[in-house]
Amino acid sequence: MSVADAVTLPPFNPAGAKILVVDDDRVNVRILRGILQTAGYVIAEAATGEEALAQCADFQPELVLLDVVLPGIDGFATCRELFKRHGKATPPVIFITAKNATDDIVEGLDAGGVDYVPKPFRQNEVLARIRTHLQMRRLVAGQRALVEQLSRANEAKNKFLGMEAHDLRNPLASIRGLAEFMRDGVVGELTPDQLDLVNTMYQASQSMLDLVNDLLDVATIESGELRLTLAPTALVELIEKAVALSAMESNRKQTSVLFAAPAARVGMTLPLDAAKMRQVLDNLLSNAVKYSPPGSTVTVELRAGGGQCEFSVKDQGPGIPDSERDKLFKDFGRLSAKPTGGEKSTGLGLAICRKIVEAHGGTIVAENLPDGGCEFRVTLPCSPAL
Amino acid sequence: MSIPAKVLIVDDEAHIRKYTGLLLRSLGVPVILEAVNGQEGFEMFQREQPDLVLMDVNMPVLDGLEALKLIRALDPDAVVVMLTSLATRQIIDDAAGHGATYYLRKDTPRDEILAQLKQIFADTFESDDEPHAAP
């Protein structure tokens, strides 16, 4: 069943819907019973608030028509008591009132009523209001069931994704390693053509392994299993390490990655999951190098202030086309820009970054720079305790 | 560097046995034995008395942790390295609790896993080797 099918309700059929009519005036009750039974509803009656409370538990009505003026506790008090006892499961309550002064109506709605019907009744109005609220109740129940069903399906999907990714890892790692042994001539010298094929196998298994690892990250994060281990972390050092690691790839493309560590480091030690935040940094840096033309400059900046710490990575790449902005931080949101040195992209990196940054209570944004290139900016809250 | 003379690989996946075998061969291990589950691994351990065991965790018939327990009961000094695919804290703790000497992640890049194996050999077999090193 598609989601669109599930949200389209079948036409409302009142037959058999149970309504509790609460009124001490026998004539009113008789009139209402006549109107409602003719329309196909099943009716139970109560003459006092206390009786209504008992009936509500026994009869399990889908809707309650409740008079305001009753012997014993009045309609408003009865309504409040119903909500106290049944909480979210309380059926919609429509007040029947001759007192249709605004104050009374407001008090009735405050007590939890969804609507009111003025006495004397007009048959069509009573039926229309009842139908509307029953429909709404069924719609809400249907939506709730649908949301539950979808979230179960999503959980199952994440679990499956995680299991599959997990099972794919070992064989891929073996293929990669075996290809490496062949490449190194462990099982005999290779001709240039053979070497080329083996290198292709190595590279293909490596990029599949990257994809599988990213998928596992996404599955872990989606299933709510992204657990941060926060410890006071000097952001400057984390960035310095990431920049040093990026040197291998950036040197290959003659791209320089510049990071001028700020002189004042006050407020730059934050409660972070260092490994996860490092993953964010590595990703932003490798993207910046990946999409910048060879020989360009990637600039990393760090600043603190106003209870926040912010780092940014600026590149000299093609920037982000406006039409693709909304894809940027989404799963598989690969854009039209191509890596400039034949690198691979899984399309999951920035989605993972966003989830990690958000789990830290921070934000990540991307902006095109006026002189070309773009800037990714991560803002993290500083804890006053640190 | 000191090299164990006989290493037993216990894993139900043929490609892992093959790849791990190549890793060991490239480090100069002369005798490499293979078993396809914990039960077979334990029996081979008893029969062949290898210097080191590389043991997978999830296996049919008898899993790696159970086999580790049997080996430990038999020989408290046996060197058993667990091969894990995803080193969750739980698996590492379980393995350590049952007396695993080390653990290795199967998806570690080749050069890194070679370095880790060398380190394990060095830590484990250095003392045995010293007399030979003396002139």
Chai-1 contact restraints between the chains, C-beta under 6 A:
chainA,res_idxA,chainB,res_idxB,connection_type,confidence,min_distance_angstrom,max_distance_angstrom,comment,restraint_id
A,R169,B,S85,contact,1.0,0.0,6.0,A-B,restraint_1
A,R169,B,D107,contact,1.0,0.0,6.0,A-B,restraint_2
A,N170,B,S85,contact,1.0,0.0,6.0,A-B,restraint_3
A,N170,B,K106,contact,1.0,0.0,6.0,A-B,restraint_4
A,P171,B,H15,contact,1.0,0.0,6.0,A-B,restraint_5
A,A173,B,K106,contact,1.0,0.0,6.0,A-B,restraint_6
A,A173,B,D107,contact,1.0,0.0,6.0,A-B,restraint_7
A,S174,B,H15,contact,1.0,0.0,6.0,A-B,restraint_8
A,S174,B,Y19,contact,1.0,0.0,6.0,A-B,restraint_9
A,G177,B,Y19,contact,1.0,0.0,6.0,A-B,restraint_10
A,G177,B,R110,contact,1.0,0.0,6.0,A-B,restraint_11
A,L178,B,Y19,contact,1.0,0.0,6.0,A-B,restraint_12
A,E180,B,R110,contact,1.0,0.0,6.0,A-B,restraint_13
A,F181,B,L22,contact,1.0,0.0,6.0,A-B,restraint_14
